[in-house]
Amino acid sequence: MEATKSNTTLYYLESPNSLTFELQDVASIASAAKEKGITTIIDNSYASPLGMQPAKMGIDLVVHAATKYLAGHSDCVAGAIMGSKAAISKIFYGELMTLGAVISPFNSWLMLRSLRTLEIRINRVSETTQKVVDFLAQHPGIAKIHYPHHPSHPQYELAKKDLKIPMGLFSIELATEDPEKITKFCESLRHFLMAVSWGGYESLIWPALAYYEIRKGGLPVNLIRVSIGLESADDLIHDLDQALMNIS
Ligand SMILES: *Cc1c(COP(=O)(O)O)cnc(C)c1O
């Protein structure tokens, strides 16, 4: 809010952000923006439409990286934007006609198939994630956990208010900052692929260590983002446990 200038016309939000998971108070920002005549857009990929419905909280435009939970199988790149008929018409007949990408028929079909299982995938991921987070939070090999629905999160109350379902993406900080140990931990995992993206059927990790440029930008070197997939919670916990044991 303090960054607002006299010529600000747009707030672009993401709550929480999908790397370190700080939240924004979406409803308050939406109402403050309305008073000032500022348009609001939120990237709602983290929460999915099941976790948060920002249009009901006063946000003007909602975008999704449909590549993530909506597609859910790491096999399809797509996006979605939702808003009032007037706002969408303006985008459709303006920018989209000139610059917009068009989803292929095959990818559209993949999306339709995926959407039919969205709710059961999300619920499964949510249940598993809470078990995995509880395991990691009490483990001496973990220094910190960044997860909105864990009581250690500084905005836990806001998370419970805004996000109806605990989702499957969070990050951890290992208790060590030794790059060799961090690498060894990542490479010891058998059920977590090391890759960007998230929200698919298979669990992934994304270590900040792998991206020197970003690391220079201030991320903790021991930060690892985790995306929980559809595997069994026991398998994932066992896998994390043995990888942590490997570097203890
Ligand atoms: C991945 C991602 C995007 C971009 O999605 P693409 O499928 O690469 O276009 C946008 N926002 C968030 C939060 C994401 O995680």
The ligand as an ORCA input file, in Angstrom:
! r2SCAN-3c Opt
* xyz 0 1
  C       4.056    -21.240    -13.115
  C       3.372    -20.013    -12.680
  C       2.981    -19.048    -13.606
  C       3.248    -19.188    -15.068
  O       2.665    -20.328    -15.593
  P       3.040    -20.842    -17.050
  O       2.296    -22.097    -17.180
  O       4.532    -21.027    -17.076
  O       2.588    -19.801    -17.986
  C       2.309    -17.934    -13.123
  N       2.046    -17.780    -11.811
  C       2.402    -18.690    -10.894
  C       2.073    -18.471     -9.462
  C       3.077    -19.840    -11.292
  O       3.458    -20.740    -10.383
*
